Amino acid sequence: MPRAKGDTPQKKDNKEIIKRQPKQGKVEKKTTKERTVNGTPKGKGLDKVAQQVNRKTKTPTKKKANLHQYYEGEEPRVILDNMIWTVKEELVRDFFKSCGTITDLDLFKNGKGEVSGKAAITFDTVEAANKSLLLDGEQFMGRRLKVSKPLLPSPTLLITKRPVDATEEDFRNAFKACGQINSIRFLQSNLIGFIEFANLETAIQAYAYAQTDEFRVAGKRVYFQYAYPREKKEEK
């Protein structure tokens, strides 16, 4: 048969060569695959992807122990903070049950009688309290839990849950055997207050007495923490 116009044997051979050549897209895909090592992309323009892959496969480091540990003779009592307001006592106990035996647990409440997100746990041993410190920063009910030792002693005690009907005279009578009280101040906005003692030794004695079962103010149990004055901001 006669050949079509312009369809020479040389041009026909060129068409066969072009058909046998791989498409440009496939070559680029192969090149990209060659630029990966162990599935992690390498090379210019792929650094961001490589960082994302490495972030997902990063091995978590072992958590360091809290430096503020308890020693023999100290009260094994820890303070919890940043908990959700709907937390229940049984959930807190279940979270810390692996640490040891809990002898007392108190969920602090605000002036409206609602859980404030803070609590105090007393364990039977200092070993159990030290184990609980390792849970600082762990997720608990969707929040990062804070676990710490109570503040170091100071001459002032913070009243964390003041009875509504308790007066200044009631607090002075409760601590009468401990020593001199310089001042007592209640905050009107909520049921907390401050008791300033004459010196540090008196405050420590009063704090220890307030932890006993027989301590009462106006017939009710009251809880305290050491308080410190706020640092004044430097004027620029």
Contacts in CASP RR format, 6 or more apart in sequence:
PFRMAT RR
TARGET T0000
AUTHOR 0000-0000-0000
METHOD contacts of the structure
MODEL  1
MPRAKGDTPQKKDNKEIIKRQPKQGKVEKKTTKERTVNGTPKGKGLDKVA
QQVNRKTKTPTKKKANLHQYYEGEEPRVILDNMIWTVKEELVRDFFKSCG
TITDLDLFKNGKGEVSGKAAITFDTVEAANKSLLLDGEQFMGRRLKVSKP
LLPSPTLLITKRPVDATEEDFRNAFKACGQINSIRFLQSNLIGFIEFANL
ETAIQAYAYAQTDEFRVAGKRVYFQYAYPREKKEEK
32 41 0 8 1.000
35 41 0 8 1.000
35 42 0 8 1.000
35 43 0 8 1.000
35 46 0 8 1.000
36 42 0 8 1.000
39 53 0 8 1.000
40 50 0 8 1.000
40 53 0 8 1.000
40 54 0 8 1.000
41 49 0 8 1.000
41 50 0 8 1.000
41 53 0 8 1.000
42 50 0 8 1.000
63 134 0 8 1.000
65 130 0 8 1.000
65 133 0 8 1.000
65 134 0 8 1.000
66 130 0 8 1.000
66 133 0 8 1.000
66 134 0 8 1.000
66 136 0 8 1.000
66 147 0 8 1.000
66 148 0 8 1.000
68 133 0 8 1.000
68 148 0 8 1.000
68 149 0 8 1.000
69 130 0 8 1.000
69 133 0 8 1.000
70 76 0 8 1.000
70 126 0 8 1.000
70 129 0 8 1.000
70 130 0 8 1.000
70 133 0 8 1.000
70 149 0 8 1.000
71 126 0 8 1.000
72 126 0 8 1.000
73 126 0 8 1.000
74 126 0 8 1.000
75 122 0 8 1.000
75 211 0 8 1.000
76 122 0 8 1.000
76 123 0 8 1.000
76 124 0 8 1.000
76 125 0 8 1.000
76 126 0 8 1.000
76 128 0 8 1.000
76 129 0 8 1.000
77 120 0 8 1.000
77 121 0 8 1.000
77 122 0 8 1.000
77 123 0 8 1.000
77 129 0 8 1.000
77 150 0 8 1.000
77 211 0 8 1.000
78 120 0 8 1.000
78 121 0 8 1.000
78 123 0 8 1.000
78 129 0 8 1.000
78 132 0 8 1.000
78 133 0 8 1.000
78 147 0 8 1.000
78 148 0 8 1.000
78 149 0 8 1.000
78 150 0 8 1.000
79 118 0 8 1.000
79 119 0 8 1.000
79 120 0 8 1.000
79 147 0 8 1.000
79 148 0 8 1.000
79 149 0 8 1.000
79 150 0 8 1.000
79 225 0 8 1.000
80 92 0 8 1.000
80 117 0 8 1.000
80 118 0 8 1.000
80 119 0 8 1.000
80 120 0 8 1.000
80 121 0 8 1.000
80 145 0 8 1.000
80 146 0 8 1.000
80 147 0 8 1.000
81 117 0 8 1.000
81 118 0 8 1.000
81 145 0 8 1.000
81 146 0 8 1.000
81 148 0 8 1.000
82 117 0 8 1.000
82 143 0 8 1.000
82 144 0 8 1.000
82 145 0 8 1.000
82 146 0 8 1.000
83 92 0 8 1.000
83 115 0 8 1.000
83 117 0 8 1.000
83 118 0 8 1.000
83 119 0 8 1.000
83 140 0 8 1.000
83 141 0 8 1.000
83 143 0 8 1.000
83 145 0 8 1.000
84 117 0 8 1.000
84 141 0 8 1.000
84 142 0 8 1.000
84 143 0 8 1.000
85 114 0 8 1.000
85 115 0 8 1.000
85 116 0 8 1.000
85 117 0 8 1.000
86 115 0 8 1.000
86 141 0 8 1.000
87 107 0 8 1.000
87 115 0 8 1.000
87 117 0 8 1.000
87 119 0 8 1.000
87 141 0 8 1.000
89 105 0 8 1.000
89 107 0 8 1.000
91 141 0 8 1.000
92 105 0 8 1.000
92 107 0 8 1.000
92 119 0 8 1.000
92 121 0 8 1.000
93 102 0 8 1.000
93 105 0 8 1.000
95 135 0 8 1.000
95 140 0 8 1.000
96 102 0 8 1.000
96 121 0 8 1.000
96 132 0 8 1.000
96 135 0 8 1.000
98 131 0 8 1.000
99 123 0 8 1.000
99 128 0 8 1.000
99 129 0 8 1.000
99 131 0 8 1.000
99 132 0 8 1.000
99 135 0 8 1.000
100 123 0 8 1.000
100 124 0 8 1.000
100 125 0 8 1.000
100 128 0 8 1.000
100 131 0 8 1.000
101 123 0 8 1.000
101 124 0 8 1.000
101 125 0 8 1.000
101 128 0 8 1.000
102 121 0 8 1.000
102 122 0 8 1.000
102 123 0 8 1.000
102 124 0 8 1.000
103 122 0 8 1.000
103 123 0 8 1.000
103 124 0 8 1.000
104 120 0 8 1.000
104 121 0 8 1.000
104 122 0 8 1.000
105 119 0 8 1.000
105 120 0 8 1.000
105 121 0 8 1.000
105 122 0 8 1.000
106 119 0 8 1.000
106 120 0 8 1.000
106 223 0 8 1.000
107 115 0 8 1.000
107 116 0 8 1.000
107 117 0 8 1.000
107 118 0 8 1.000
107 119 0 8 1.000
108 115 0 8 1.000
108 116 0 8 1.000
108 117 0 8 1.000
108 118 0 8 1.000
108 119 0 8 1.000
108 120 0 8 1.000
108 160 0 8 1.000
108 161 0 8 1.000
108 223 0 8 1.000
109 115 0 8 1.000
109 116 0 8 1.000
109 161 0 8 1.000
110 116 0 8 1.000
110 190 0 8 1.000
110 191 0 8 1.000
111 190 0 8 1.000
111 191 0 8 1.000
120 150 0 8 1.000
120 223 0 8 1.000
121 132 0 8 1.000
123 129 0 8 1.000
123 132 0 8 1.000
132 147 0 8 1.000
133 147 0 8 1.000
133 148 0 8 1.000
133 149 0 8 1.000
135 145 0 8 1.000
135 147 0 8 1.000
136 145 0 8 1.000
136 146 0 8 1.000
136 147 0 8 1.000
136 148 0 8 1.000
137 144 0 8 1.000
137 145 0 8 1.000
137 146 0 8 1.000
137 147 0 8 1.000
138 144 0 8 1.000
138 145 0 8 1.000
139 145 0 8 1.000
150 225 0 8 1.000
150 226 0 8 1.000
151 225 0 8 1.000
151 226 0 8 1.000
151 227 0 8 1.000
151 228 0 8 1.000
152 226 0 8 1.000
153 200 0 8 1.000
153 203 0 8 1.000
153 204 0 8 1.000
153 207 0 8 1.000
153 226 0 8 1.000
154 200 0 8 1.000
154 203 0 8 1.000
154 226 0 8 1.000
154 227 0 8 1.000
154 228 0 8 1.000
155 196 0 8 1.000
155 197 0 8 1.000
155 198 0 8 1.000
155 199 0 8 1.000
155 200 0 8 1.000
155 202 0 8 1.000
155 203 0 8 1.000
156 194 0 8 1.000
156 195 0 8 1.000
156 196 0 8 1.000
156 197 0 8 1.000
156 203 0 8 1.000
156 226 0 8 1.000
156 227 0 8 1.000
156 228 0 8 1.000
156 229 0 8 1.000
157 194 0 8 1.000
157 195 0 8 1.000
157 197 0 8 1.000
157 203 0 8 1.000
157 206 0 8 1.000
157 207 0 8 1.000
157 210 0 8 1.000
157 224 0 8 1.000
157 225 0 8 1.000
157 226 0 8 1.000
157 227 0 8 1.000
158 192 0 8 1.000
158 193 0 8 1.000
158 194 0 8 1.000
158 224 0 8 1.000
158 225 0 8 1.000
158 226 0 8 1.000
158 227 0 8 1.000
159 171 0 8 1.000
159 186 0 8 1.000
159 191 0 8 1.000
159 192 0 8 1.000
159 193 0 8 1.000
159 194 0 8 1.000
159 195 0 8 1.000
159 222 0 8 1.000
159 223 0 8 1.000
159 224 0 8 1.000
160 192 0 8 1.000
160 223 0 8 1.000
160 224 0 8 1.000
160 225 0 8 1.000
161 191 0 8 1.000
161 192 0 8 1.000
161 222 0 8 1.000
161 223 0 8 1.000
162 186 0 8 1.000
162 191 0 8 1.000
162 192 0 8 1.000
162 193 0 8 1.000
162 222 0 8 1.000
163 191 0 8 1.000
163 217 0 8 1.000
163 218 0 8 1.000
163 219 0 8 1.000
163 220 0 8 1.000
163 222 0 8 1.000
164 191 0 8 1.000
165 218 0 8 1.000
166 217 0 8 1.000
166 218 0 8 1.000
166 220 0 8 1.000
166 222 0 8 1.000
167 218 0 8 1.000
168 184 0 8 1.000
168 186 0 8 1.000
170 217 0 8 1.000
170 218 0 8 1.000
171 181 0 8 1.000
171 184 0 8 1.000
171 195 0 8 1.000
171 217 0 8 1.000
172 181 0 8 1.000
172 184 0 8 1.000
174 215 0 8 1.000
174 216 0 8 1.000
174 217 0 8 1.000
174 222 0 8 1.000
175 181 0 8 1.000
175 195 0 8 1.000
175 206 0 8 1.000
175 209 0 8 1.000
177 209 0 8 1.000
178 197 0 8 1.000
178 202 0 8 1.000
178 205 0 8 1.000
178 206 0 8 1.000
178 209 0 8 1.000
179 197 0 8 1.000
179 198 0 8 1.000
179 202 0 8 1.000
179 205 0 8 1.000
179 206 0 8 1.000
180 197 0 8 1.000
180 198 0 8 1.000
180 202 0 8 1.000
181 195 0 8 1.000
181 196 0 8 1.000
181 197 0 8 1.000
181 198 0 8 1.000
182 196 0 8 1.000
182 197 0 8 1.000
182 198 0 8 1.000
183 194 0 8 1.000
183 195 0 8 1.000
183 196 0 8 1.000
184 193 0 8 1.000
184 194 0 8 1.000
184 195 0 8 1.000
184 196 0 8 1.000
185 193 0 8 1.000
185 194 0 8 1.000
185 196 0 8 1.000
186 192 0 8 1.000
186 193 0 8 1.000
187 193 0 8 1.000
194 227 0 8 1.000
195 206 0 8 1.000
195 224 0 8 1.000
197 203 0 8 1.000
197 206 0 8 1.000
203 226 0 8 1.000
207 224 0 8 1.000
207 226 0 8 1.000
209 215 0 8 1.000
210 222 0 8 1.000
210 223 0 8 1.000
210 224 0 8 1.000
215 221 0 8 1.000
215 222 0 8 1.000
216 222 0 8 1.000
END
